[in-house]
Amino acid sequence: MAVRVQPGASRDSVSLIDGTIRVRIAAPPVEGKANRRLVEVLSAALGVRRSQLEIMKGAASRVKIIRIHDAGAGDIQRRLERFRQQEPGG
């Protein structure tokens, strides 16, 4: 799944906007701190173990491809739905 990450945010949060998973991370983007925190935040939000998440592509980018091992796509989609937010004016 594709994830858009905003490191250095004021607080951690997960949202689903127009089908895009957006994760705000309070950790800075240095020495892998933001990537480690991303895995922690996503695992808690999705209810999976940290060891099930793997950054497949984009480790140094704001857009990352994340693989979730041993989880069904439908199950993950249902878990993500609780983070859906409406765009302003929509």
N, CA, C and O atoms as a GROMACS GRO file, in nm:
protein
  360
    1MET      N    1   0.084  -0.117   0.000
    1MET     CA    2   0.000   0.000   0.000
    1MET      C    3   0.088   0.123   0.000
    1MET      O    4   0.197   0.123   0.057
    2ALA      N    5   0.040   0.228  -0.065
    2ALA     CA    6   0.115   0.354  -0.072
    2ALA      C    7   0.076   0.441   0.047
    2ALA      O    8  -0.040   0.451   0.085
    3VAL      N    9   0.177   0.504   0.105
    3VAL     CA   10   0.157   0.589   0.222
    3VAL      C   11   0.231   0.720   0.199
    3VAL      O   12   0.347   0.720   0.158
    4ARG      N   13   0.164   0.830   0.225
    4ARG     CA   14   0.228   0.963   0.219
    4ARG      C   15   0.262   1.004   0.362
    4ARG      O   16   0.175   1.004   0.449
    5VAL      N   17   0.388   1.038   0.386
    5VAL     CA   18   0.436   1.065   0.521
    5VAL      C   19   0.477   1.212   0.534
    5VAL      O   20   0.542   1.268   0.446
    6GLN      N   21   0.439   1.271   0.646
    6GLN     CA   22   0.482   1.407   0.679
    6GLN      C   23   0.562   1.400   0.808
    6GLN      O   24   0.503   1.400   0.916
    7PRO      N   25   0.694   1.394   0.799
    7PRO     CA   26   0.776   1.392   0.921
    7PRO      C   27   0.785   1.530   0.985
    7PRO      O   28   0.760   1.631   0.919
    8GLY      N   29   0.821   1.534   1.111
    8GLY     CA   30   0.837   1.661   1.181
    8GLY      C   31   0.706   1.730   1.212
    8GLY      O   32   0.705   1.851   1.235
    9ALA      N   33   0.595   1.657   1.212
    9ALA     CA   34   0.464   1.714   1.242
    9ALA      C   35   0.454   1.744   1.391
    9ALA      O   36   0.539   1.702   1.470
   10SER      N   37   0.351   1.818   1.429
   10SER     CA   38   0.333   1.852   1.570
   10SER      C   39   0.290   1.730   1.653
   10SER      O   40   0.316   1.724   1.773
   11ARG      N   41   0.222   1.634   1.586
   11ARG     CA   42   0.180   1.512   1.656
   11ARG      C   43   0.162   1.400   1.554
   11ARG      O   44   0.150   1.427   1.434
   12ASP      N   45   0.160   1.276   1.600
   12ASP     CA   46   0.138   1.162   1.512
   12ASP      C   47  -0.011   1.149   1.482
   12ASP      O   48  -0.095   1.168   1.570
   13SER      N   49  -0.043   1.117   1.357
   13SER     CA   50  -0.182   1.090   1.320
   13SER      C   51  -0.187   1.012   1.190
   13SER      O   52  -0.093   1.014   1.110
   14VAL      N   53  -0.299   0.943   1.170
   14VAL     CA   54  -0.322   0.866   1.047
   14VAL      C   55  -0.456   0.911   0.991
   14VAL      O   56  -0.553   0.925   1.065
   15SER      N   57  -0.461   0.935   0.859
   15SER     CA   58  -0.587   0.969   0.795
   15SER      C   59  -0.592   0.904   0.657
   15SER      O   60  -0.489   0.869   0.599
   16LEU      N   61  -0.712   0.889   0.607
   16LEU     CA   62  -0.736   0.834   0.474
   16LEU      C   63  -0.816   0.939   0.399
   16LEU      O   64  -0.934   0.960   0.426
   17ILE      N   65  -0.751   1.004   0.303
   17ILE     CA   66  -0.814   1.113   0.229
   17ILE      C   67  -0.806   1.082   0.080
   17ILE      O   68  -0.697   1.065   0.025
   18ASP      N   69  -0.922   1.075   0.016
   18ASP     CA   70  -0.930   1.043  -0.127
   18ASP      C   71  -0.851   0.917  -0.161
   18ASP      O   72  -0.783   0.912  -0.263
   19GLY      N   73  -0.861   0.817  -0.076
   19GLY     CA   74  -0.794   0.690  -0.101
   19GLY      C   75  -0.646   0.688  -0.071
   19GLY      O   76  -0.580   0.586  -0.093
   20THR      N   77  -0.592   0.798  -0.022
   20THR     CA   78  -0.450   0.805   0.011
   20THR      C   79  -0.432   0.800   0.162
   20THR      O   80  -0.495   0.874   0.236
   21ILE      N   81  -0.345   0.711   0.206
   21ILE     CA   82  -0.314   0.701   0.348
   21ILE      C   83  -0.210   0.808   0.378
   21ILE      O   84  -0.102   0.810   0.317
   22ARG      N   85  -0.242   0.895   0.471
   22ARG     CA   86  -0.150   1.002   0.509
   22ARG      C   87  -0.116   0.986   0.657
   22ARG      O   88  -0.204   0.976   0.742
   23VAL      N   89   0.013   0.984   0.683
   23VAL     CA   90   0.059   0.964   0.820
   23VAL      C   91   0.148   1.082   0.858
   23VAL      O   92   0.249   1.109   0.793
   24ARG      N   93   0.108   1.151   0.964
   24ARG     CA   94   0.189   1.260   1.018
   24ARG      C   95   0.271   1.201   1.132
   24ARG      O   96   0.218   1.132   1.219
   25ILE      N   97   0.400   1.229   1.130
   25ILE     CA   98   0.494   1.173   1.227
   25ILE      C   99   0.566   1.287   1.297
   25ILE      O  100   0.618   1.377   1.232
   26ALA      N  101   0.568   1.283   1.429
   26ALA     CA  102   0.637   1.388   1.505
   26ALA      C  103   0.789   1.373   1.497
   26ALA      O  104   0.861   1.471   1.518
   27ALA      N  105   0.838   1.254   1.466
   27ALA     CA  106   0.982   1.231   1.459
   27ALA      C  107   1.042   1.303   1.338
   27ALA      O  108   0.977   1.317   1.235
   28PRO      N  109   1.167   1.349   1.352
   28PRO     CA  110   1.234   1.416   1.241
   28PRO      C  111   1.283   1.314   1.138
   28PRO      O  112   1.307   1.198   1.171
   29PRO      N  113   1.300   1.358   1.012
   29PRO     CA  114   1.346   1.267   0.907
   29PRO      C  115   1.498   1.252   0.904
   29PRO      O  116   1.561   1.275   0.801
   30VAL      N  117   1.556   1.214   1.015
   30VAL     CA  118   1.702   1.195   1.022
   30VAL      C  119   1.732   1.059   1.083
   30VAL      O  120   1.665   1.014   1.176
   31GLU      N  121   1.835   0.995   1.028
   31GLU     CA  122   1.886   0.868   1.081
   31GLU      C  123   1.777   0.762   1.096
   31GLU      O  124   1.785   0.678   1.186
   32GLY      N  125   1.676   0.763   1.009
   32GLY     CA  126   1.572   0.661   1.011
   32GLY      C  127   1.469   0.675   1.122
   32GLY      O  128   1.385   0.587   1.140
   33LYS      N  129   1.475   0.785   1.197
   33LYS     CA  130   1.380   0.803   1.309
   33LYS      C  131   1.236   0.809   1.260
   33LYS      O  132   1.148   0.747   1.320
   34ALA      N  133   1.211   0.882   1.152
   34ALA     CA  134   1.074   0.894   1.101
   34ALA      C  135   1.023   0.760   1.048
   34ALA      O  136   0.907   0.726   1.068
   35ASN      N  137   1.110   0.683   0.982
   35ASN     CA  138   1.068   0.552   0.932
   35ASN      C  139   1.034   0.456   1.046
   35ASN      O  140   0.936   0.383   1.039
   36ARG      N  141   1.116   0.458   1.150
   36ARG     CA  142   1.086   0.372   1.266
   36ARG      C  143   0.955   0.412   1.332
   36ARG      O  144   0.875   0.327   1.369
   37ARG      N  145   0.933   0.541   1.345
   37ARG     CA  146   0.808   0.588   1.407
   37ARG      C  147   0.689   0.558   1.316
   37ARG      O  148   0.581   0.525   1.364
   38LEU      N  149   0.708   0.570   1.185
   38LEU     CA  150   0.602   0.536   1.090
   38LEU      C  151   0.555   0.392   1.112
   38LEU      O  152   0.434   0.367   1.117
   39VAL      N  153   0.647   0.300   1.125
   39VAL     CA  154   0.612   0.159   1.147
   39VAL      C  155   0.537   0.144   1.279
   39VAL      O  156   0.439   0.071   1.286
   40GLU      N  157   0.581   0.213   1.383
   40GLU     CA  158   0.513   0.206   1.512
   40GLU      C  159   0.370   0.260   1.504
   40GLU      O  160   0.276   0.198   1.554
   41VAL      N  161   0.354   0.375   1.440
   41VAL     CA  162   0.223   0.439   1.430
   41VAL      C  163   0.128   0.355   1.345
   41VAL      O  164   0.014   0.332   1.384
   42LEU      N  165   0.175   0.308   1.229
   42LEU     CA  166   0.090   0.227   1.143
   42LEU      C  167   0.052   0.094   1.207
   42LEU      O  168  -0.062   0.050   1.195
   43SER      N  169   0.146   0.032   1.274
   43SER     CA  170   0.114  -0.097   1.338
   43SER      C  171   0.008  -0.079   1.445
   43SER      O  172  -0.082  -0.162   1.457
   44ALA      N  173   0.018   0.028   1.523
   44ALA     CA  174  -0.084   0.054   1.625
   44ALA      C  175  -0.218   0.088   1.561
   44ALA      O  176  -0.323   0.041   1.607
   45ALA      N  177  -0.216   0.168   1.457
   45ALA     CA  178  -0.340   0.209   1.391
   45ALA      C  179  -0.412   0.093   1.324
   45ALA      O  180  -0.535   0.086   1.325
   46LEU      N  181  -0.335   0.002   1.266
   46LEU     CA  182  -0.393  -0.110   1.193
   46LEU      C  183  -0.412  -0.235   1.278
   46LEU      O  184  -0.475  -0.332   1.235
   47GLY      N  185  -0.357  -0.233   1.399
   47GLY     CA  186  -0.371  -0.349   1.486
   47GLY      C  187  -0.290  -0.468   1.440
   47GLY      O  188  -0.334  -0.582   1.453
   48VAL      N  189  -0.170  -0.443   1.385
   48VAL     CA  190  -0.081  -0.550   1.344
   48VAL      C  191   0.052  -0.534   1.418
   48VAL      O  192   0.081  -0.428   1.472
   49ARG      N  193   0.131  -0.640   1.418
   49ARG     CA  194   0.263  -0.633   1.481
   49ARG      C  195   0.358  -0.549   1.396
   49ARG      O  196   0.345  -0.547   1.273
   50ARG      N  197   0.451  -0.482   1.459
   50ARG     CA  198   0.550  -0.403   1.385
   50ARG      C  199   0.628  -0.491   1.289
   50ARG      O  200   0.666  -0.446   1.180
   51SER      N  201   0.653  -0.615   1.328
   51SER     CA  202   0.730  -0.706   1.243
   51SER      C  203   0.655  -0.743   1.114
   51SER      O  204   0.716  -0.794   1.021
   52GLN      N  205   0.524  -0.717   1.109
   52GLN     CA  206   0.446  -0.745   0.989
   52GLN      C  207   0.459  -0.635   0.884
   52GLN      O  208   0.424  -0.656   0.768
   53LEU      N  209   0.509  -0.518   0.922
   53LEU     CA  210   0.522  -0.406   0.830
   53LEU      C  211   0.663  -0.396   0.774
   53LEU      O  212   0.761  -0.412   0.847
   54GLU      N  213   0.670  -0.371   0.644
   54GLU     CA  214   0.800  -0.359   0.578
   54GLU      C  215   0.793  -0.244   0.479
   54GLU      O  216   0.700  -0.238   0.397
   55ILE      N  217   0.889  -0.153   0.484
   55ILE     CA  218   0.899  -0.046   0.386
   55ILE      C  219   0.968  -0.105   0.263
   55ILE      O  220   1.088  -0.132   0.266
   56MET      N  221   0.891  -0.124   0.157
   56MET     CA  222   0.943  -0.188   0.036
   56MET      C  223   1.014  -0.089  -0.055
   56MET      O  224   1.113  -0.123  -0.120
   57LYS      N  225   0.964   0.034  -0.060
   57LYS     CA  226   1.018   0.134  -0.151
   57LYS      C  227   0.997   0.272  -0.091
   57LYS      O  228   0.896   0.297  -0.026
   58GLY      N  229   1.093   0.362  -0.112
   58GLY     CA  230   1.076   0.500  -0.070
   58GLY      C  231   1.126   0.530   0.069
   58GLY      O  232   1.075   0.623   0.133
   59ALA      N  233   1.223   0.456   0.119
   59ALA     CA  234   1.273   0.478   0.255
   59ALA      C  235   1.321   0.622   0.276
   59ALA      O  236   1.313   0.674   0.387
   60ALA      N  237   1.370   0.687   0.170
   60ALA     CA  238   1.418   0.825   0.182
   60ALA      C  239   1.321   0.924   0.118
   60ALA      O  240   1.357   1.039   0.094
   61SER      N  241   1.199   0.880   0.091
   61SER     CA  242   1.099   0.963   0.024
   61SER      C  243   0.979   0.985   0.115
   61SER      O  244   0.960   0.911   0.212
   62ARG      N  245   0.899   1.084   0.084
   62ARG     CA  246   0.776   1.106   0.161
   62ARG      C  247   0.666   1.009   0.120
   62ARG      O  248   0.574   0.983   0.198
   63VAL      N  249   0.674   0.955  -0.001
   63VAL     CA  250   0.579   0.854  -0.047
   63VAL      C  251   0.648   0.719  -0.038
   63VAL      O  252   0.751   0.696  -0.100
   64LYS      N  253   0.589   0.630   0.039
   64LYS     CA  254   0.649   0.500   0.064
   64LYS      C  255   0.552   0.389   0.025
   64LYS      O  256   0.430   0.406   0.031
   65ILE      N  257   0.607   0.277  -0.015
   65ILE     CA  258   0.527   0.158  -0.040
   65ILE      C  259   0.551   0.065   0.079
   65ILE      O  260   0.664   0.024   0.107
   66ILE      N  261   0.442   0.033   0.149
   66ILE     CA  262   0.448  -0.049   0.269
   66ILE      C  263   0.384  -0.184   0.240
   66ILE      O  264   0.275  -0.190   0.182
   67ARG      N  265   0.450  -0.290   0.279
   67ARG     CA  266   0.393  -0.424   0.268
   67ARG      C  267   0.353  -0.470   0.407
   67ARG      O  268   0.427  -0.453   0.504
   68ILE      N  269   0.234  -0.530   0.415
   68ILE     CA  270   0.187  -0.585   0.542
   68ILE      C  271   0.183  -0.736   0.525
   68ILE      O  272   0.101  -0.790   0.450
   69HIS      N  273   0.272  -0.805   0.593
   69HIS     CA  274   0.282  -0.950   0.585
   69HIS      C  275   0.169  -1.015   0.665
   69HIS      O  276   0.131  -0.968   0.772
   70ASP      N  277   0.117  -1.125   0.612
   70ASP     CA  278   0.017  -1.207   0.681
   70ASP      C  279  -0.110  -1.132   0.718
   70ASP      O  280  -0.166  -1.152   0.826
   71ALA      N  281  -0.156  -1.044   0.630
   71ALA     CA  282  -0.281  -0.973   0.653
   71ALA      C  283  -0.358  -0.966   0.522
   71ALA      O  284  -0.300  -0.939   0.417
   72GLY      N  285  -0.488  -0.990   0.528
   72GLY     CA  286  -0.572  -0.983   0.410
   72GLY      C  287  -0.600  -0.840   0.368
   72GLY      O  288  -0.615  -0.752   0.453
   73ALA      N  289  -0.606  -0.817   0.237
   73ALA     CA  290  -0.631  -0.682   0.185
   73ALA      C  291  -0.765  -0.628   0.232
   73ALA      O  292  -0.775  -0.510   0.267
   74GLY      N  293  -0.868  -0.711   0.233
   74GLY     CA  294  -0.999  -0.666   0.278
   74GLY      C  295  -0.999  -0.627   0.424
   74GLY      O  296  -1.062  -0.528   0.462
   75ASP      N  297  -0.929  -0.703   0.506
   75ASP     CA  298  -0.920  -0.673   0.649
   75ASP      C  299  -0.849  -0.539   0.671
   75ASP      O  300  -0.895  -0.458   0.752
   76ILE      N  301  -0.740  -0.516   0.602
   76ILE     CA  302  -0.666  -0.390   0.615
   76ILE      C  303  -0.752  -0.274   0.567
   76ILE      O  304  -0.753  -0.168   0.629
   77GLN      N  305  -0.824  -0.293   0.456
   77GLN     CA  306  -0.911  -0.186   0.405
   77GLN      C  307  -1.017  -0.149   0.507
   77GLN      O  308  -1.045  -0.030   0.527
   78ARG      N  309  -1.078  -0.248   0.572
   78ARG     CA  310  -1.179  -0.220   0.675
   78ARG      C  311  -1.117  -0.144   0.792
   78ARG      O  312  -1.180  -0.053   0.846
   79ARG      N  313  -0.997  -0.179   0.830
   79ARG     CA  314  -0.930  -0.109   0.940
   79ARG      C  315  -0.897   0.035   0.903
   79ARG      O  316  -0.903   0.124   0.987
   80LEU      N  317  -0.863   0.058   0.776
   80LEU     CA  318  -0.830   0.192   0.731
   80LEU      C  319  -0.952   0.283   0.723
   80LEU      O  320  -0.940   0.405   0.738
   81GLU      N  321  -1.067   0.226   0.701
   81GLU     CA  322  -1.188   0.306   0.685
   81GLU      C  323  -1.216   0.395   0.806
   81GLU      O  324  -1.275   0.502   0.792
   82ARG      N  325  -1.174   0.353   0.924
   82ARG     CA  326  -1.200   0.436   1.042
   82ARG      C  327  -1.120   0.566   1.042
   82ARG      O  328  -1.148   0.657   1.120
   83PHE      N  329  -1.020   0.576   0.953
   83PHE     CA  330  -0.938   0.696   0.945
   83PHE      C  331  -0.982   0.789   0.832
   83PHE      O  332  -0.919   0.892   0.808
   84ARG      N  333  -1.090   0.753   0.764
   84ARG     CA  334  -1.138   0.834   0.652
   84ARG      C  335  -1.179   0.972   0.701
   84ARG      O  336  -1.250   0.986   0.801
   85GLN      N  337  -1.134   1.074   0.629
   85GLN     CA  338  -1.171   1.212   0.660
   85GLN      C  339  -1.225   1.275   0.533
   85GLN      O  340  -1.183   1.240   0.423
   86GLN      N  341  -1.315   1.365   0.549
   86GLN     CA  342  -1.371   1.436   0.435
   86GLN      C  343  -1.281   1.555   0.402
   86GLN      O  344  -1.231   1.625   0.490
   87GLU      N  345  -1.263   1.576   0.273
   87GLU     CA  346  -1.190   1.694   0.228
   87GLU      C  347  -1.271   1.818   0.262
   87GLU      O  348  -1.394   1.812   0.257
   88PRO      N  349  -1.209   1.930   0.296
   88PRO     CA  350  -1.282   2.053   0.324
   88PRO      C  351  -1.369   2.092   0.204
   88PRO      O  352  -1.324   2.089   0.090
   89GLY      N  353  -1.491   2.127   0.232
   89GLY     CA  354  -1.583   2.168   0.125
   89GLY      C  355  -1.642   2.052   0.050
   89GLY      O  356  -1.708   2.073  -0.052
   90GLY      N  357  -1.621   1.925   0.098
   90GLY     CA  358  -1.668   1.810   0.021
   90GLY      C  359  -1.770   1.730   0.086
   90GLY      O  360  -1.816   1.631   0.030
   0.00000   0.00000   0.00000
